[in-house]
Amino acid sequence: MTASGERSRIAYYFSATVVVGLASFIFLKIFSLPGGLHYFEGLWRIPWLILLSLFIFFSVRVVNALLFDFLFRLRRGYEAPTLIRNIFTLLAFTILFVLVFNRIYQEINLGGLITTSAIFGVIIGLALQDTLGNFFAGISLHADRPFQVGDVIVVTSNKLTGVVESITWRAIKIRTFQNHIVLVSNSLAAREAIEVSPRDNLNARLVFFSTIYTDSPAKTIHIVREAVRDSDNVSDKITPIVRIRQLGDSSVDWEVKYWLDDYARYNDTDALIRQRVWYALRRNGLTFAFPTRTLYLERAVSPRPVTVEDQIADRLSAVDIFSPLSPDELRQLAKATAGHIFAPGETLIRAGDEGSSMFVVHNGCVAVQIADRGGPRTVAELTEGNFFGEMALFTGEPRTANVVALEETEVLEIGHAAMKHIFQTNPSLAESISWTIAERQAQLAKDSASAQPSIQETAGLLSSIKRFFGLR
Ligand code: CMP
């Protein structure tokens, strides 16, 4: 209410009280004249009661205005809640009225009349059921003081948001952000969950935006924070926070958390923040993200799908001793192999065993170990594309070392028959294998202090391989 409106209201109460007081004085004077009518008799008592009631009413309003418009505001700094004022008016008026009534109609017991009347009680109870519910809910709201005039509240059940304008004995008056007035009954407000953003509290808001993945997060944080903290209605008591909310499908998603001086203006401030973010990003070469998808198109180069056999042939082609083989021969050899998988630590070959096949490491890694005084000693580690077990296969002698998987390892086993077939079409293969065997034998002889493996010359090896495989 404006100051002039308040002044005129006070003047109105004051003059009305003076008029009623004056009227009462004249009334009394007329009836107390000698030979005049004897006052407080018969029907004359009714206008007297009305006049006094009016006097009480206006006096109570004047006291109400004095107490709440001046004293309360002076002490607390804000307008007194309407409900408190109404309760005060009601109580003061009722008490004074009963006192005056009892004085005028001494033969009628008004208090007893009200309290002993069952019908009166039922009528009041039924007629004022909702009103009394609202009234008492209003009293409890005032006692709790969960919110005050000027606070922003959200009635969560129906998402109603607005600024509290007043709390009366019946309802809470809310002004929504569309400038509508909505009345929420006190009893509903007492039942519902209500989100309160107090006027004298630093309330926060979140505003979202997204940038592309190539933009630097550190730069984005700095630039956006500086742009936001300068905006109107953003509190300078807490620095705004800019942080990554999530790494989205096609964007880095951000949120800006900022605190407002006046929460009731959050719609305008959110919009201002978004505007500031847009300009800040634009000025600094950062880019807003929009939904994108990266598609990888794969052109089919071969009409035939790649098979496991192709993969094995591919692996065999990387083994140096098989490099002279044609793609067809490699595929033939691949068909003749058997794949085996071993867990880390499993032994694939044990020294001294008979052996009629060799192995190619397809995936993983193995260690070649010989017995030493302190336990097994690793003399070589073989990885993808390396082979082992050829010594026993081509010489017919027992296995010369242990071979142990160092990790999960897949090997391709090539048997005697498959190798014989290869040797028939590629006699030069036997020669390159004999060199490898000779080298490994020499290495074993050097590494092994106790066991003395038989060392043969390459030429001797080659002839024994040929003999073993029935080659000319
Ligand atoms: P074989 O003797 O059949 O069984 C053990 C295998 O270990 C052997 O064949 C070779 O293939 C392999 N081997 C032995 N010594 C070495 C070495 N020094 N370097 C690589 N591999 C070896």
Residues whose N, C-alpha, C, O or C-beta is under 5 A from the ligand:
A	BS01	CMP	I349 G355 V368 V379 A380 F387 F388 G389 E390 M391 A392 L393 P398 R399 T400 A401 R440 Q443 L444
